Structures are given as C-alpha cells and as structure tokens.
Amino acid sequence: MHIAFLTAPEGVEQVELTEPWKAAKDAGHEPVLVSTQSGKIQGFDHLDKADTFPVDEVVGETSADAFGGLVLPGGVANPDFLRTDEKAVAFVKDFFTQGRPVAAICHAPWTLVEADVVRGRTLTSWPSLRTDLRNAGATWVDEQVKVCDGGSNVLVTSRKPDDLEAFCATYLAEFAKAAG
C-alpha cells in the first residue's frame, strides 16, 4: 500500500514522522512524503532542529487517489502551517470523502479541524487541542490510541510520542482492514 505522510516544510515532530514511517516500511508498505513545497522538510525534536527529509510529492500535484491511506504526524508548527494551506486541507479532506483511512497523532488533528472532518467523530490528541476538537463537533477522549469508524472512513488518533508504539500497531492494522 502507498501511504501518504503529509507534513509542512518545517515543524514536524521528527519521531512522529520517522517511527510511523519505519513501521509502514517494515510492514511492506511504501511510505511517501508529501508536503506543500518540493525539496526537503525540516524535522524538529520539540523546538530544536533535527534532520531533513526529501519530499516525494507535492500537494496540488498528487491526490488521495494515489494512496491507500494518510498519516498526519504532529509537532505544534506542522499542523498549524498545514491548516492554512488550502491545497493541503483539500488533500486531507479528500481521504475522508473517498473513505480512505487516516491516522493522526499529537497536534495533527488541527488540520482535521480545518478540513471540517471531525464533526460527530471520537478522537484523541495532545490535550491542548481538546477544546478546539469539541468546538469542531468532535468527542475528545484521553486515550493512548482511539479508533473511530463512525464516519466515512476509519480514523486512528493518538496523543503524543509516548503513544507511538500503540499508534503504529493500530494504524497499520486498521489500514490493512480498510484495504480489504
């Protein structure tokens, strides 16, 4: 399965990109780094610059049709930047419209709020997003990983880097189920 990993040019929490990426590769999938600009993205370890990663595809030049699922890594700046980019928001929304699975961790649900795809859904996130998610019509829970299939697609969410092991195992299992 081709799995899109959508990030902004900078601000992604590196471990929330690299661990789910490695899990996808180890499971035999093809992760594809999608961003709003070509070139490289800058990873962060909290507020400190970390490694850079080459962009494979650019939003606006690719579509949800090319992927079996979408992973949205967190970091505070990453989803804040993505939610201001119309093409990135449309790319995310298209996965929901097409019923393709989506996984989001930490602050990544901010992009889901902007795409207006959380209404009626139950999810978790970094605790500071709780009010934003509730105001957008979601039910917020404080759980290590939450699977919500009460919508057009399956949505897997987790709170923070400490949840990565459960997040990776769960998103891979749910993406496999969705692929049939």
N, C-alpha and C positions, 0 to 999 in steps of 0.2 A: 504494500500500500504506500502511495505517496502521501506524506503528511506535511502540511504546511506549518511552519513555525514563523509566526508574524511578530516582528519587532520593529521598533523605531531605530533610526540611525545611531542613537545612543540612549543610555539609561536603562537597558535591560539588566536585571539581576542575573549575573552570569550563570550561577549554579542552577537557576530556574530555566535556563536555556540548555545548558550542557548535560544535565542529568536526564531530563526527558528525551533529549536528542540521542544520547547514548543508549537509553532504554529502547528507543524505536529501532536504532541500528541493530542492537543485539537481538531484537525480536525479528529481524529480517525485513524491516520496513525501510523506505527511503525518505529520510527527513529532508526537507527543502527549506532553506532560509529565505523568507520573503520579507522585504522591507519597503519603505516608501521612497528610497533612493537606491541607486546602484552603488557598487563599490564595496565598502566594508561597514559593519556596525561595530560600535564600541560597547563592550560588556563592562559591567560595574560589579564590584564587591561592596555592596552597600553604597557608600558615597565615593569610593575610590575607584579610579580607572583600573580595569583589568585587561583582558585580552581583546583582540579584534577578530572578527569572523567575516568571511566573504559572503556577499549577498548572491543568492542563486536566481531569484526572481524579484520583480518589482510590481507592487500593486498597481493596477491600471493596465498592466501588460500581461497579467495572468488572471485566472478566475478560479472560483471554488470548483468548477467542473474538472479541473486538473488534479484534484486531491480527494483522498478518501476521508480526511479529517483535518482538523485545525487545532494546534496547540498555541495558547497565548501565555508566554512567560510574563512574570511580573517585573518588579522594580517600580519605584514611585514615578520616575520621569517617563519611562517607556509607555505605559498605557495613557498617561496624560498627553503625551505627544500624539499617539495614535488616534485618540478620540477627537483631535482637532483636524485630522486629515480625512476629508470626505471619501477618498478612494479606499483608504484603509477601513473605514467604518462600513462602507458598502461591501467590501470584500468579506468582512466578518458576518454581516447580515445575510449575505448570500448563502453561507453554510447553513444557517437556520432555515432559510427559505427552501433550500434543497433537501433539508432533513439529514444533513451530514453531521457526524459527531464533532463536538467541540470540547476542549479541555482548557481550563484557565486557572492560574494559581496566583495567590497573593493579591497584588493591586490590579491584575489584569482585568477583572470584571468591570473596571471603569469603562473600558472600551465596549463591553457588552451593554452597559447602561446607555451609552451614546447611540449604539445601534438599535436601541429600543427592543431588545430581545429577552429581557429578564422578567417582564410582567407575567405574573402567575407561576413563576419558576421558584424552586427552592435551591439555594446555593450558599456556599461559604466563601470567605475571602479573608484578607488581612482585616482585623477588627475595625479599623478606621473607616472602612467602606460600608459598614453596616447601615448607617442612616441613608447614604446615597442609594444603596440597593433597595431598601424598604421604600424610599420615596419614588423609586422607579417601578414599584409594584411587585418586587420580589419578596420572598420569605427568606430571611437570613438565619443561618444556624452556625453554631460554633462547633464544628466537627473537623476531624483531620482530613477527611475526604467526603464529598457529597456527590452522589449520582442522582440526577434529576432527569427522568424520562417523561415528565408531564408536559411535553410540548411537542413541537415539530421534529425534534431531534433529541439525542442524549447529550446532556451537559454534565461534565465532570469538573468539580472545583475543589481546591484545597486552600489552606490559609497562609502557609509560609514555607520557607526552605526546610524546616524540620519535618514537614509532611511529605517531602519528595518521594520517599520510598513507597508510601501508600499511594500517592498521586500517580506515579509512573505505572505501578502494577494495575491500578484501577483503570486509568485511561486506556492502557493497551488492551485490557480485557474487554472494555466497553466498545472500543473501536473495532475489535475483532468481531464482536457480536453484531455490530451495525453493518459490517461488511458482508455478513451472512455466510 
